[in-house]
Amino acid sequence: MKVVYHNNNLIAMAMKNFLFINMLSVMVFFAGGSAVFAQDVSPPDADLRARMQERMRVQQENRETQMMEQREGMEERRADMLRRQAEALERMETRHEELRQRWEERKAQLSERRKQNIKNHVERIIQRTEQVIDRLGNMANKIEDRMTRLQEEGAEVTALRLLLEEARSGISRADVALDTAAAELRVAPDADNPVDALGNARILLEGVKTALREAHAALVEIVVEIKKGQLIPNDNEDDSE
């Protein structure tokens, strides 16, 4: 048994030596091959690197140029947009100014026309009031003539003459007040404040109307008394004149 075990050990040791020698050979072979392969591979070409770097530099410059051109294009478009906006605003302001001037001219024309209409209306009022004063004056004259004839016939007309004097006083006051009111009315449309000026003139005109109403009332009262037929006895004349 000992002899067999010893032989096995010898065989195992021989195999280990064989394997170790073979492994060393393989390692030496690969090491030598690696050295040879390293010697066969050449370093990168320097010109190729330079060309690649130059190409990259050109591409970068092209990109920067494109970006700059894009920015310049955007600035030009923005400037053009602002210019168009400014021109549109200027045209709009010019149009507004033209419309404003037209409105001012039309407003002035309307104001002048309105002033003229007011003046025409004022003249009509003055003319109608003068006509009323003239009619009341003529009426007073006719009544006075009638009273004179009645007095000559023996009628008592003292009270009626007092009423007639009251009527003539009212007519006279109205005539004087109308002159003042007419002067105020005629200048009112051209005043700085036409509304106030017309208001003051109308107050004066109301005084004219009040005086005329009082005068008219006195004349009517005289006519009523005359038409009663009681001023003189047995008067059959028609007193409707």
trRosetta pair geometry for C-beta under 8 A, 3 or more apart (Angstrom, degrees):
i j d omega theta_ij theta_ji phi_ij phi_ji
1 4 5.9 -53 -151 33 35 109
1 5 6.5 31 155 -15 66 106
2 5 5.8 -55 -146 38 33 110
2 6 6.3 34 156 -21 65 107
3 6 5.8 -56 -151 35 30 112
3 7 6.6 30 153 -20 64 105
4 7 5.8 -57 -153 34 32 111
4 8 6.6 32 152 -20 66 104
5 8 5.7 -54 -151 33 34 112
5 9 6.6 35 152 -20 65 103
6 9 5.8 -53 -154 32 34 112
6 10 6.6 34 151 -19 65 104
7 10 5.7 -53 -152 34 35 112
7 11 6.5 34 152 -19 66 103
8 11 5.7 -54 -150 35 34 110
8 12 6.3 33 154 -19 67 105
9 12 5.7 -53 -147 35 33 110
9 13 6.3 30 156 -17 66 106
10 13 5.9 -56 -147 38 30 108
10 14 6.3 32 154 -21 64 107
11 14 5.7 -56 -150 35 31 112
11 15 6.5 32 153 -20 65 105
12 15 5.7 -55 -151 35 32 111
12 16 6.5 33 152 -20 65 105
13 16 5.7 -51 -148 34 34 113
13 17 6.5 35 154 -18 65 104
14 17 5.8 -54 -150 35 32 110
14 18 6.4 33 152 -21 64 107
15 18 5.6 -55 -149 35 32 113
15 19 6.3 30 155 -16 67 105
16 19 5.9 -55 -146 38 30 108
16 20 6.2 30 155 -21 65 108
17 20 5.7 -55 -146 36 30 111
17 21 6.3 29 156 -19 65 106
18 21 5.9 -55 -149 35 28 108
18 22 6.4 25 154 -16 64 108
19 22 5.7 -57 -147 39 32 111
19 23 6.2 33 155 -22 67 105
20 23 5.8 -53 -148 34 30 111
20 24 6.5 31 153 -19 63 104
21 24 5.8 -54 -153 35 32 111
21 25 6.5 34 150 -22 64 105
22 25 5.5 -53 -151 33 34 113
22 26 6.4 34 152 -20 67 103
23 26 5.7 -52 -149 35 34 111
23 27 6.3 33 153 -19 66 106
24 27 5.7 -55 -147 37 32 111
24 28 6.2 31 155 -19 66 106
25 28 5.8 -55 -148 37 30 110
25 29 6.2 33 151 -24 64 106
26 29 5.5 -55 -151 33 31 114
26 30 6.4 23 156 -13 67 105
27 30 6.0 -55 -145 40 30 104
27 31 6.1 30 155 -20 65 108
28 31 5.7 -55 -144 38 29 111
28 32 6.2 28 157 -17 64 107
29 32 6.0 -61 -153 38 26 108
29 33 6.3 25 152 -19 64 109
30 33 5.4 -53 -143 38 34 112
30 34 6.2 37 156 -24 66 102
31 34 5.8 -50 -148 32 30 111
31 35 6.6 30 153 -19 62 103
32 35 5.7 -54 -152 33 34 111
32 36 6.4 31 152 -17 67 105
33 36 5.6 -55 -148 38 33 110
33 37 6.0 33 153 -19 68 107
34 37 5.6 -55 -144 38 32 110
34 38 6.1 34 155 -21 66 105
35 38 5.7 -53 -148 35 30 112
35 39 6.4 29 152 -18 63 105
36 39 5.7 -57 -153 36 31 111
36 40 6.4 30 150 -21 66 106
37 40 5.6 -54 -146 35 34 110
37 41 6.5 29 157 -19 68 102
38 41 6.2 -52 -144 32 32 104
44 48 6.6 -109 171 66 92 121
44 49 6.3 83 130 -48 122 112
45 48 4.0 78 80 3 107 111
45 49 7.0 -177 94 -9 59 81
46 49 5.6 -53 -153 35 36 113
46 50 6.3 37 150 -20 67 105
47 50 5.5 -54 -147 37 34 112
47 51 6.2 34 154 -20 67 104
48 51 5.7 -53 -147 36 31 110
48 52 6.3 32 154 -18 64 105
49 52 5.7 -55 -148 37 30 111
49 53 6.2 29 154 -18 65 107
50 53 5.7 -54 -147 38 31 110
50 54 6.2 32 152 -20 65 106
51 54 5.6 -53 -145 37 32 112
51 55 6.2 34 154 -21 65 105
52 55 5.6 -52 -147 36 30 112
52 56 6.3 30 153 -18 64 105
53 56 5.7 -53 -148 37 31 111
53 57 6.3 34 151 -22 65 106
54 57 5.5 -53 -147 35 32 113
54 58 6.3 32 153 -19 66 104
55 58 5.7 -52 -146 36 31 110
55 59 6.3 33 153 -19 64 106
56 59 5.6 -53 -147 37 31 113
56 60 6.3 34 153 -20 64 105
57 60 5.7 -53 -150 35 30 112
57 61 6.4 29 152 -17 64 105
58 61 5.7 -54 -148 38 32 110
58 62 6.2 35 152 -22 65 105
59 62 5.5 -52 -147 35 31 113
59 63 6.4 33 152 -20 64 103
60 63 5.7 -52 -150 35 32 111
60 64 6.4 29 152 -16 65 105
61 64 5.6 -54 -147 39 33 110
61 65 6.1 36 153 -21 66 105
62 65 5.6 -53 -146 37 31 112
62 66 6.2 32 154 -19 65 105
63 66 5.7 -54 -148 37 30 112
63 67 6.3 30 154 -18 64 105
64 67 5.7 -53 -147 37 32 111
64 68 6.2 33 153 -20 65 106
65 68 5.6 -55 -147 37 31 111
65 69 6.2 30 154 -18 66 106
66 69 5.6 -53 -145 37 31 110
66 70 6.3 34 153 -20 64 105
67 70 5.6 -53 -148 36 31 113
67 71 6.4 32 153 -18 65 103
68 71 5.7 -52 -149 36 32 110
68 72 6.3 31 153 -17 65 105
69 72 5.6 -53 -145 39 32 111
69 73 6.2 35 153 -21 65 105
70 73 5.6 -53 -146 36 30 112
70 74 6.3 31 154 -19 64 104
71 74 5.6 -53 -148 36 32 111
71 75 6.3 32 153 -19 65 105
72 75 5.6 -53 -147 37 33 112
72 76 6.3 33 153 -19 66 104
73 76 5.7 -53 -147 36 31 111
73 77 6.3 30 155 -17 65 106
74 77 5.7 -55 -146 39 31 110
74 78 6.1 31 154 -19 65 107
75 78 5.6 -54 -145 38 30 111
75 79 6.1 30 155 -19 65 106
76 79 5.7 -54 -144 38 30 110
76 80 6.2 30 155 -19 64 107
77 80 5.6 -55 -146 38 30 112
77 81 6.3 33 153 -21 64 105
78 81 5.6 -53 -148 35 31 112
78 82 6.4 30 153 -16 65 105
79 82 5.8 -53 -147 38 32 110
79 83 6.3 35 152 -22 64 105
80 83 5.5 -51 -146 34 32 114
80 84 6.5 32 154 -18 64 103
81 84 5.8 -54 -149 36 31 109
81 85 6.3 32 152 -19 64 106
82 85 5.6 -53 -147 37 33 113
82 86 6.3 34 153 -20 66 104
83 86 5.7 -53 -148 35 31 111
83 87 6.4 29 153 -17 64 106
84 87 5.7 -54 -146 39 32 111
84 88 6.2 34 154 -20 66 106
85 88 5.7 -54 -146 37 30 111
85 89 6.3 31 154 -18 65 106
86 89 5.7 -54 -147 37 30 111
86 90 6.3 32 153 -20 64 106
87 90 5.6 -53 -146 36 31 112
87 91 6.4 32 154 -18 65 104
88 91 5.7 -53 -148 36 31 111
88 92 6.3 33 152 -21 64 106
89 92 5.5 -54 -147 36 32 113
89 93 6.3 31 155 -17 66 105
90 93 5.8 -53 -146 38 31 109
90 94 6.3 33 153 -20 64 106
91 94 5.6 -54 -147 37 31 113
91 95 6.3 33 153 -20 65 106
92 95 5.7 -54 -149 36 30 112
92 96 6.3 31 153 -19 64 105
93 96 5.6 -51 -145 37 33 112
93 97 6.3 35 154 -21 65 104
94 97 5.7 -55 -149 35 31 111
94 98 6.5 32 152 -19 64 104
95 98 5.7 -53 -150 35 32 111
95 99 6.4 29 153 -16 65 106
96 99 5.7 -56 -148 39 32 110
96 100 6.1 34 153 -23 66 106
97 100 5.5 -51 -145 35 31 113
97 101 6.4 32 155 -19 64 104
98 101 5.9 -54 -149 36 30 109
98 102 6.4 30 153 -18 64 106
99 102 5.6 -54 -148 37 33 112
99 103 6.3 33 153 -19 66 105
100 103 5.7 -55 -149 37 31 111
100 104 6.3 32 153 -20 65 105
101 104 5.6 -52 -146 36 32 112
101 105 6.3 32 154 -17 65 105
102 105 5.7 -55 -149 38 31 110
102 106 6.2 27 154 -16 66 108
103 106 5.6 -55 -143 41 31 109
103 107 5.9 35 154 -23 66 107
104 107 5.5 -52 -143 36 29 113
104 108 6.3 32 155 -21 63 103
105 108 5.7 -52 -149 34 30 111
105 109 6.5 30 152 -18 63 104
106 109 5.6 -52 -149 37 34 112
106 110 6.2 34 152 -18 66 105
107 110 5.6 -53 -147 38 31 111
107 111 6.2 35 152 -22 65 105
108 111 5.6 -52 -147 35 31 113
108 112 6.4 30 155 -17 64 104
109 112 5.8 -54 -149 37 31 109
109 113 6.2 29 153 -17 65 108
110 113 5.6 -56 -145 40 32 111
110 114 6.0 32 155 -20 67 107
111 114 5.7 -53 -144 37 29 110
111 115 6.3 33 154 -21 64 104
112 115 5.6 -50 -147 34 31 113
112 116 6.4 31 154 -18 63 105
113 116 5.7 -54 -150 36 32 111
113 117 6.4 35 150 -21 65 104
114 117 5.5 -51 -148 35 34 113
114 118 6.4 36 152 -19 66 103
115 118 5.7 -54 -151 35 32 111
115 119 6.3 32 151 -19 65 105
115 189 4.3 124 -151 168 84 124
115 190 6.9 73 -157 -69 133 66
115 194 7.8 -125 -108 -103 89 154
116 119 5.5 -51 -147 36 34 113
116 120 6.3 36 152 -20 65 103
117 120 5.7 -53 -148 35 31 112
117 121 6.3 31 152 -18 64 106
118 121 5.6 -55 -149 37 32 112
118 122 6.2 36 151 -23 66 104
118 188 7.6 -109 147 93 130 101
118 189 4.6 153 88 -91 130 124
118 194 7.6 35 140 -178 174 136
118 198 7.6 -82 -168 -93 131 135
119 122 5.5 -51 -147 34 32 114
119 123 6.4 33 154 -19 64 103
119 186 7.1 57 -136 -141 88 61
119 189 5.5 -80 -57 10 86 155
120 123 5.8 -54 -151 35 31 111
120 124 6.6 32 150 -19 64 104
121 124 5.7 -53 -152 34 34 112
121 125 6.5 35 151 -19 66 103
122 125 5.7 -54 -151 34 33 111
122 126 6.3 30 153 -17 66 106
122 182 7.9 126 165 -143 101 63
122 185 4.4 167 -154 155 121 113
122 186 6.2 167 131 -83 144 52
122 188 7.4 163 -92 44 147 114
122 189 7.5 -126 -16 -27 141 114
123 126 5.7 -52 -145 38 33 111
123 127 6.1 34 155 -21 66 107
123 186 7.9 66 -71 -99 77 92
124 127 5.7 -54 -144 37 30 111
124 128 6.3 27 158 -17 65 106
125 128 6.0 -57 -147 38 28 107
125 129 6.3 25 156 -17 64 109
125 185 7.1 -122 74 -166 127 161
125 205 7.1 -10 154 -140 131 145
126 129 5.9 -59 -148 39 28 110
126 130 6.3 30 154 -20 65 106
126 178 7.1 125 -143 -177 78 103
126 181 7.9 179 -101 104 90 95
126 182 4.7 78 -120 -114 128 108
126 185 6.7 -175 -58 74 111 146
126 186 8.0 10 -45 -57 151 98
127 130 5.7 -54 -149 36 30 112
127 131 6.4 32 152 -21 64 105
128 131 5.5 -53 -150 34 34 114
128 132 6.6 37 151 -21 65 101
129 132 5.6 -49 -151 32 36 112
129 133 6.5 37 150 -18 65 103
129 174 7.8 -147 176 169 103 108
129 178 5.5 179 128 -124 130 128
129 205 7.5 -114 -80 -149 156 95
129 208 6.0 24 -163 140 138 140
129 209 7.8 -87 -120 -74 112 74
129 212 7.7 -132 -154 -48 84 155
130 133 5.6 -52 -150 36 34 113
130 134 6.3 35 152 -19 66 104
130 178 6.8 148 -76 159 71 154
131 134 5.6 -52 -146 37 33 111
131 135 6.3 33 154 -20 65 105
132 135 5.8 -54 -146 36 31 110
132 136 6.3 27 156 -15 65 106
132 212 5.8 32 132 -155 126 147
133 136 6.0 -57 -147 39 29 107
133 137 6.2 31 153 -21 64 108
133 171 6.1 125 -152 -159 80 87
133 174 5.6 -168 -101 110 108 119
133 175 5.5 119 -160 -82 146 83
133 178 6.8 -90 -44 -12 147 157
133 212 6.8 -94 -82 -102 70 115
134 137 5.6 -55 -148 37 30 113
134 138 6.3 29 155 -17 66 105
135 138 5.8 -53 -147 38 31 109
135 139 6.2 34 151 -21 64 107
136 139 5.4 -51 -145 37 33 115
136 140 6.3 37 153 -22 65 102
136 167 7.3 -147 174 173 107 103
136 171 5.2 -167 111 -102 120 116
136 212 6.5 -160 -28 -148 159 86
136 215 5.4 66 177 121 144 125
136 216 6.0 -89 -110 -79 122 77
136 219 6.6 -161 -152 -16 85 156
137 140 5.7 -52 -149 33 31 112
137 141 6.5 33 152 -20 64 103
137 171 5.6 138 -75 -177 78 149
138 141 5.6 -51 -150 33 34 113
138 142 6.5 33 153 -17 66 104
139 142 5.8 -54 -149 37 32 110
139 143 6.3 31 153 -18 65 107
139 219 5.5 57 125 -172 122 151
140 143 5.7 -55 -146 38 31 111
140 144 6.2 34 154 -22 65 106
140 164 6.4 127 -154 -157 93 89
140 167 5.5 -178 -103 115 116 122
140 168 5.6 126 -171 -78 155 85
140 171 6.5 -98 -21 -18 150 155
140 215 7.7 -51 -64 179 125 109
140 219 6.1 -96 -81 -99 73 121
141 144 5.7 -54 -149 34 29 112
141 145 6.6 31 153 -19 63 103
142 145 5.7 -52 -151 34 33 112
142 146 6.4 32 151 -18 65 106
142 241 7.1 -142 173 133 118 98
143 146 5.6 -55 -149 38 34 112
143 147 6.2 35 152 -21 67 106
143 164 6.3 -169 110 -108 121 114
143 219 6.2 -156 -27 -147 159 89
143 222 5.4 65 -168 114 140 139
143 223 6.7 -89 -106 -69 118 79
143 226 7.6 -152 -144 -25 88 150
144 147 5.5 -53 -145 37 32 113
144 148 6.4 38 153 -25 64 102
144 164 6.0 117 -83 -164 87 149
145 148 5.7 -51 -151 30 31 114
145 149 6.7 28 153 -15 63 102
146 149 5.9 -55 -153 35 33 108
146 150 6.3 31 150 -17 66 108
146 226 6.3 32 133 -142 133 155
146 239 7.5 99 -167 -150 133 85
146 241 6.4 173 -90 76 127 118
147 150 5.5 -55 -146 39 33 112
147 151 6.1 37 153 -23 66 105
147 157 4.7 139 -165 -171 99 153
147 160 5.7 -165 -119 112 128 130
147 161 6.6 145 162 -74 152 81
147 164 6.9 -88 -12 -46 163 152
147 222 7.6 -49 -67 -174 122 123
147 226 7.6 -100 -79 -89 74 124
148 151 5.7 -52 -147 34 29 112
148 152 6.5 31 152 -19 63 104
149 152 5.6 -52 -150 34 33 112
149 153 6.5 28 151 -15 64 108
150 153 5.6 -60 -151 40 33 110
150 155 3.9 -35 160 40 94 142
150 157 5.7 110 93 -59 115 131
150 226 7.2 -126 -57 -129 157 100
150 231 5.3 0 -175 122 132 146
150 232 6.4 -161 -162 -21 84 118
151 154 7.8 119 -177 -15 30 7
151 155 5.8 -83 -83 63 36 82
151 157 4.9 -82 -72 21 97 128
153 232 5.2 -40 118 -80 111 168
153 235 7.3 86 135 -100 148 116
154 232 5.5 102 78 -124 87 116
155 231 3.7 27 -151 149 129 103
155 232 4.2 -83 -75 -52 91 95
155 235 7.8 11 -73 -56 121 148
156 159 7.6 43 134 10 94 93
156 231 6.7 -153 47 -160 60 76
157 160 4.5 -56 -165 48 77 118
157 161 5.7 85 132 -31 88 94
157 231 6.7 27 -75 -154 83 129
158 161 5.9 -55 -152 31 30 109
158 162 6.9 33 150 -20 63 100
159 162 5.7 -49 -157 29 36 114
159 163 6.8 35 147 -14 65 102
159 225 7.9 -138 98 -161 111 168
160 163 5.5 -51 -154 37 39 112
160 164 6.3 42 147 -22 68 104
160 222 5.1 98 -155 -132 96 95
160 225 6.0 -153 -91 85 110 143
160 226 7.4 80 -126 -59 149 90
160 231 8.0 -12 -23 -109 144 129
161 164 5.2 -49 -144 36 38 115
161 165 6.3 43 154 -21 66 99
162 165 5.8 -49 -149 34 31 111
162 166 6.6 35 149 -20 62 104
163 166 5.4 -53 -151 35 35 115
163 167 6.4 36 150 -21 67 103
163 218 4.7 178 -178 -170 84 95
163 219 7.8 162 144 -74 104 30
163 221 5.7 -122 -156 87 148 116
163 222 5.0 178 102 -65 132 99
164 167 5.5 -51 -148 35 34 112
164 168 6.3 31 154 -16 67 104
164 218 7.2 166 -85 144 24 115
164 219 7.6 69 -112 -97 63 67
164 222 6.1 65 -67 -86 82 154
165 168 5.8 -53 -144 39 32 108
165 169 6.2 38 153 -24 64 105
166 169 5.7 -53 -149 33 29 114
166 170 6.6 30 152 -18 62 104
166 214 7.5 -101 156 151 98 101
166 215 7.6 -174 126 -110 68 57
166 218 4.6 -166 94 -118 107 155
167 170 5.7 -54 -153 34 33 111
167 171 6.4 32 150 -19 66 105
167 214 7.9 -168 -112 124 52 70
167 215 4.4 94 -158 -156 65 72
167 216 7.6 117 -138 -49 103 16
167 218 3.7 -153 -67 88 91 124
167 219 4.8 101 -131 -52 152 82
167 222 7.3 -69 -23 -10 146 131
168 171 5.4 -51 -146 36 36 113
168 172 6.2 38 153 -21 66 104
168 215 7.4 112 -52 -134 14 112
169 172 5.7 -53 -147 36 30 111
169 173 6.4 31 153 -18 64 105
169 215 7.6 -167 68 -93 55 97
170 173 5.8 -53 -146 37 31 110
170 174 6.3 32 154 -20 64 107
170 211 4.7 171 -167 -179 75 74
170 212 6.7 150 150 -89 106 21
170 214 4.4 -159 -116 89 142 99
170 215 3.1 -162 90 -59 124 91
170 216 7.9 -110 112 -5 144 54
170 218 6.7 157 9 14 137 130
171 174 5.7 -55 -149 36 30 113
171 175 6.4 33 152 -24 64 105
171 211 7.5 166 -72 145 17 103
171 212 7.3 65 -103 -109 56 64
171 215 4.7 115 -50 -136 73 160
172 175 5.6 -51 -149 31 32 113
172 176 6.6 26 155 -13 65 104
173 176 6.0 -58 -149 39 32 106
173 177 6.0 27 156 -15 68 112
173 207 8.0 -101 150 155 104 97
173 211 4.2 -144 93 -135 109 146
174 177 5.8 -58 -140 43 29 109
174 178 6.0 35 157 -28 64 106
174 208 4.9 88 -150 -156 77 69
174 209 7.9 104 -127 -54 111 15
174 211 3.9 -168 -63 95 85 121
174 212 4.7 84 -108 -57 154 81
174 215 6.7 -84 -10 -2 133 139
175 178 5.8 -53 -149 30 26 114
175 179 7.0 31 152 -22 59 99
176 179 5.9 -50 -159 26 35 112
176 180 7.1 26 149 -10 64 103
177 180 5.8 -57 -155 39 39 108
177 181 5.9 34 151 -17 72 110
177 204 6.1 -174 -178 179 90 84
177 205 8.0 150 142 -104 104 26
177 207 4.8 -131 -160 106 149 110
177 208 4.4 -167 102 -76 116 78
177 211 6.3 145 20 8 141 144
178 181 5.5 -55 -137 44 33 109
178 182 5.8 38 160 -25 68 107
178 205 7.8 59 -114 -118 63 66
178 208 4.8 88 -71 -119 77 139
179 182 5.9 -52 -143 34 24 112
179 183 6.7 26 156 -19 59 104
180 183 5.9 -56 -154 33 30 110
180 184 6.6 24 152 -13 64 108
180 204 5.5 -124 107 -164 101 142
181 184 5.7 -59 -151 41 34 109
181 185 6.0 33 154 -22 69 109
181 201 5.7 109 -160 -168 70 75
181 204 3.7 -174 -90 114 90 113
181 205 4.5 129 -165 -69 146 67
181 207 7.5 -173 -59 53 127 98
181 208 5.7 -83 5 -26 153 130
182 185 5.6 -54 -141 38 30 112
182 186 6.2 30 160 -22 65 108
183 186 6.1 -57 -147 33 26 109
183 187 6.8 4 162 -1 61 110
184 187 6.6 -73 -150 45 28 95
184 188 6.2 47 154 -50 66 103
184 197 6.9 -166 180 179 86 82
184 200 6.1 -113 -175 106 140 96
184 201 3.7 -177 117 -98 110 94
184 204 5.9 110 34 27 146 147
185 188 5.7 -40 -147 4 30 122
185 198 7.3 59 -126 -125 65 67
185 201 4.3 143 -71 177 66 146
185 205 7.1 62 -61 -57 126 123
187 190 6.0 -72 -167 51 58 101
187 191 6.3 79 137 -56 81 94
187 197 7.0 -105 104 -179 77 139
188 191 5.5 -39 -151 -1 38 121
188 194 5.6 92 157 -151 76 72
188 197 3.7 174 -133 121 80 111
188 198 4.4 113 169 -69 146 65
188 200 7.8 -177 -102 55 116 90
188 201 5.3 -86 -54 -9 139 142
189 194 5.5 27 -130 -130 32 126
189 197 8.0 -127 -27 89 24 132
189 198 7.7 56 -65 -66 57 108
190 194 7.6 99 16 -90 13 102
191 194 5.2 146 58 -85 91 53
191 196 7.5 -111 116 69 141 85
191 197 3.9 123 26 -36 161 155
193 196 4.3 22 120 25 118 113
193 197 6.2 144 90 -18 68 90
194 197 5.5 -62 -143 42 34 112
194 198 5.9 32 161 -19 71 107
195 198 6.1 -57 -148 38 25 107
195 199 6.3 29 151 -23 61 108
196 199 5.4 -54 -148 34 33 116
196 200 6.5 32 155 -18 66 102
197 200 6.0 -53 -151 35 31 108
197 201 6.4 28 152 -16 64 108
198 201 5.6 -56 -146 40 34 111
198 202 6.2 38 154 -24 67 105
199 202 5.8 -54 -148 33 29 112
199 203 6.9 36 151 -23 61 99
200 203 5.7 -48 -157 26 35 114
200 204 7.0 32 149 -13 64 101
201 204 5.7 -53 -156 36 39 111
201 205 6.3 40 147 -21 68 106
202 205 5.2 -51 -145 38 38 115
202 206 6.4 47 152 -26 66 97
203 206 5.7 -48 -153 27 32 114
203 207 7.1 36 147 -19 59 98
204 207 5.6 -50 -161 29 39 114
204 208 6.9 42 143 -20 65 99
205 208 5.3 -45 -155 29 42 116
205 209 6.6 42 148 -18 68 101
206 209 5.5 -51 -149 36 37 112
206 210 6.3 41 151 -23 66 102
207 210 5.6 -50 -146 33 33 113
207 211 6.5 32 156 -17 65 104
208 211 6.0 -59 -152 37 30 108
208 212 6.4 26 153 -16 65 109
209 212 5.7 -57 -146 39 32 111
209 213 6.3 35 155 -22 66 104
210 213 5.8 -53 -149 33 30 111
210 214 6.6 28 154 -17 64 105
211 214 5.8 -55 -151 36 32 110
211 215 6.4 30 153 -17 66 107
212 215 5.6 -54 -145 39 33 111
212 216 6.1 34 156 -20 67 107
213 216 5.7 -54 -144 38 29 111
213 217 6.3 33 155 -22 64 105
214 217 5.8 -53 -148 33 30 112
214 218 6.6 29 154 -18 63 104
215 218 5.9 -56 -152 35 32 110
215 219 6.5 29 154 -16 66 107
216 219 5.8 -56 -148 38 33 110
216 220 6.3 34 155 -21 66 106
217 220 5.8 -54 -147 35 30 111
217 221 6.4 33 154 -22 63 105
218 221 5.7 -54 -151 33 31 113
218 222 6.7 33 151 -20 64 102
219 222 5.6 -52 -153 32 35 112
219 223 6.5 34 151 -18 67 104
220 223 5.6 -53 -149 36 35 111
220 224 6.3 38 152 -22 67 104
221 224 5.7 -51 -148 33 32 114
221 225 6.6 31 154 -18 64 104
222 225 5.9 -58 -153 36 31 109
222 226 6.4 29 152 -19 66 106
223 226 5.7 -55 -148 36 32 110
223 227 6.2 27 156 -17 67 110
224 227 5.9 -60 -146 39 27 107
224 228 6.9 42 151 -37 61 96
225 228 5.8 -41 -159 10 34 117
225 230 8.0 -84 -174 54 69 96
225 231 7.3 83 146 -64 89 106
226 231 6.6 -11 -124 -24 55 137
226 239 5.1 -162 142 175 93 132
227 239 5.1 -173 -103 99 53 118
227 240 6.9 60 -113 -87 109 58
228 231 7.7 114 71 -28 92 78
229 235 5.7 -162 -158 76 81 102
229 239 6.4 -167 -78 5 75 139
231 235 6.9 0 62 5 82 156
232 235 4.7 89 73 -49 95 122
235 239 7.6 50 132 -50 122 118
238 241 7.1 105 112 -35 88 82
